[in-house]
Every structure is written in C-alpha cells, then in structure tokens.
Amino acid sequence: MQKNTRVRNVYRFMLMAMVIGLWLSGCSAATERMHPRFPDYRQTMGTMLVPVPEIGIVEKMPDGSRIYEEASSHEARRIAQQAIVKQLRNRRFRALPVDADSLPEDEMASIRSLFRSVNRSIQLHTIGPQVFPSQKAAFDYQLGPVTGILKTRLADGLVLAIGHQTGSDRPARNWISIAVVEPGGRIIWYGIHGDHERFDLKTAEGVNALVAAAMANFWEQGS
C-alpha cells in the first residue's frame, strides 16, 4: 500500500510539473515574490529548517511517453538541500537540513501537499500566464501553521523547495522554486528560476547554480 501511494504521488508530481512546464518554458531569469512585510518577518528568523526538496527528473521518449529518473531525482534532491543550506548560511542564518522521514509524518505530508498547490497558484497567478494583479501585489499565501514542525528542531523558519527537469541527457526544460515560511504558515519570500540552456539538474554544478540563482536576492531584500 505504501509503495502504491508513493507511485501515485510521483505521477501526480510529474503531471503537475508538466503542466507548469508548458508555460514556464523559456524562463531564464530569476523571479521573486514576497509578502509586503517580508523584511520584518525575516528579521525574526535565525534558524531555518530545510527538509529535502521535491525534485523530479523525467526523460521524454520518442513516442511521447515519459520515464521518471528515480536515481537522478534522488541525487538532485540531496544536492539541492545542501545548496539551499549553503545559501542560507552564507546569509548568516543557522540552517538545519532534515530528512522528511524524521519529522512528524502526517504534518509534513500535509505541508508538502499544500505547498504543491500553492506553488502552482503562485506561478500561475503572480508570474503568468493568468496573472491576478491583486494577488501579485499583496502576495499573501499560507500553508497553515508550521510551528509543530519547527519545534522539533527549535527553528523559527521553514524553507521548502520544488523543482523539475524534462530531459535527463539534454535538458529541454527545468526550474526550481524555493519558499521561506514563517511559523504561522505564511510564505514570506518565494523565488523561482529556470534555465535549461545553462543548468542541468543531473549535475552538482547545475543544481548548485540553479539554487543560487533562485535565491540571489534573498539577502538584499531583507537588509
């Protein structure tokens, strides 16, 4: 039963990534969104909890079918988590990488599910193609309280990430989005970047560069 659930989740993730990829293709510059009070929220955070990101790499076959690259996806997730931790520590945060399995299972599953949905909404309605000016200006997206997760490691901020790449040998499309969440569950900062011509999520260099690009302005906006 657990294996079937995991397979279903993988296919849901792949479908979501393909839908987003249809209109996110060609993205070659970092885009960020933030809550109007982001600087205030960020100043209250000293310790960030960084679960393993959700990243899927798929290979598109000549017949149009897609094969999920499990080993490559797993390695990209591991490297991306390390890259996010490095970026946060460079910005003088205390960053704690954690395996999702070591956190409360039900709560973490709920947070991940909500983030997938919110991520789609953020991209669709604040970046495009169906931009809602009011949502872009206010940027008030919430996942519900995450205090339970944070208390397990005495942290005061949660960093979630999700990404995708189509093409395991020669990338045709890729992107990664990263969100910083305050204890009440509000996303206070969100960055996304994609550039398949320069970055390959099957390489450590590509993952590190894509994460760095997505988080490029995080420190400056909170200074």
N, C-alpha and C positions, 0 to 999 in steps of 0.2 A: 504493500500500500504506500509506504514512504517513497519507494523508488518511482511508482507511478505518479505520485504527487510532484516529485522533483522534475520528472519528464514533462508533465503538463506545465509546470512553471517555466521551464526552459523554452517550450514552444510559445507560451504567452509572451515571454520576454523577446523572443525572436520576432514575433508578429508586431509587437509594439515598436521594436527598433526599425523594422522595415517600413512601417507606416510613417514614423518620424523621419526616416532617411529619405523618403520621397520628396519632402520639401526642405530638408536641411542640407541636401547635397550641394556641394559647391561652397560651403561655409569655410572661409579661410582667414577669418579674423575673430578674435575673442569678443564675446558679448557678455555683458554682466547686467544683472538687475539687483536692486537692493531695497529693503524696507526704508522708508523715509528716515527712520530713527536708527539706521544701521550704526553710525559712529557711537551712539550712546550704548546700544546693546553690546557692541564689540568690546568696549572698554570694560565691561563687567565680566568678560571671559578671560580666563587664564589657562585653563586646562581643557583641551579638546579631545573628545573620544572619536576615534576613527575606525569604524567597522570596515571589513573587507568590501570594496565596491562591487557592484554588479556589472560585469563587462562580458559581452558576448561577441565572439568572432565566428563568422559563417563564411563558407565558400559557396559561391553560386556556380552550379554546374551548367554545362552547355544546354541541357534540356530544361533549364529554368528552375530545377529543384535546388534546395539549399541544404548544406551539411553543416551541422554545428560542430565547431572545432573545440572539443572539450578541454584537451590538454593546453592548447594555446590560450583559451579563455581563462583557465585557472591561473596560468602563469601571468597573464596580463593583469588579473585582479590583484595578485600578490604584489607585483611591481608597482601598480598604481597606488596601492595602500601605502607602500614605503615612500613613494614620491610625494603623496599628499602630506604625510608626516614630516618629510624633509622641508617642504614649503612652509608648513606651519612653524616648525622650529626655527627656520630662517627668519621668521617674523616675530620671534620671541614668545611664541606660545609653547606651553607644555603639551605635547601631543602624545596620545596613548593609542597605539594600534591594538585592536582586539579582534579575535575571531568571533563571528556572529554566534557560533555554537556555544561560546562561553557566556553569552548574555541570555536574559530571560526569553525563551523561545517564542512564546505567544506574542509578547510585546514587540519583539524585534520583527517578527513576521508581519505584524500589523503595520509597523512603521515603514517597512520596505514596500508593502503593497500600496500604502497611501502615497509614498514618495514617487512610485512609478506613475500613478495617476496625476499627481500634482506636477511632476516633471513634464508630462505631456501637455498639461494645461498651460504651464509657464511658457513652453516653447511655442505652442500654437497661438496663444492669446497675447503674449508680450513681445514675441520675436517675429512670428509670422507663420503662415500667411493670413490668419484670421485675427489680426491684432485688435484688441479692445483697448482704446486709449485710457479708459478709466483704470483698468487693471494694470496697465503698464505704468501709469503714474503712481498709483497707490501701492502697488506690489505688496499685497497682504495675503500671503499664502501660509496655511497652517497644516500641521500633521497631527495636532493634538499633543498634550503634554508628553515630554520625553524624560521627565525627572526620574522615573523608575530606572531607566537605562543608565542615566548619568550617575545616579547614586551608587551603582555597582562599582564604579571606579573613581568616585569623588571628583567627577568632571562637571563643568558648567557650560559645555557646548558640544554639539554633535555635528560631525561632518559626514555627509552622505554623498555618494557618487554613483553614477551610472553611465555606461558607455557602450558603444557598438562599433564593429567594423565589418564591412562586407568585402570579401576578398582576402584570403589568407596568404596567397602568393604575391599578388599585386593588388593592393588596396584600391577599391573603387569608391569607397565612402567610409568615413569614420568620424566619430565625435565622442566627447566626454563632457558630462555636466557634473558640477560639484555644488553642493548646497551646505551652508552653515546654518545650524538650527539652534535657537536659544531654548532654555529649559521648558518654557511654555509651549513649545512646538512650532513657533513662528519661524519661517525661513527668512533670515535677516540679510543673507547675501547669496547670490546664485551666479555662477559663471559657466559658460559653455564655449567650447572651441572644437573645431573640426578642420582638418587639412590633410586629406588623403595623399596629396602630392608630396608632402614633406614628411609625414609621420606614418609609421607602421606600428600598430599595436602588438605585433608579434615580436617586436624587438624592445629591449630595455630602453634603448635610446629614444625610440619613438614614444613609448609610454611616458617616460620622464619629461620629454619635451612637450607633449600634449597637455599633461597635468600642469606644468609650469606656465604654459601659455594661457590655460583656462583661469589660473589663479594670479595672473600677472599683476592685476590692480588691487588685489585684496588688501594689502597693507596700506597702500597710498590712500584708498578711500576712507580708511578708518583712522588716519593720522590726525 
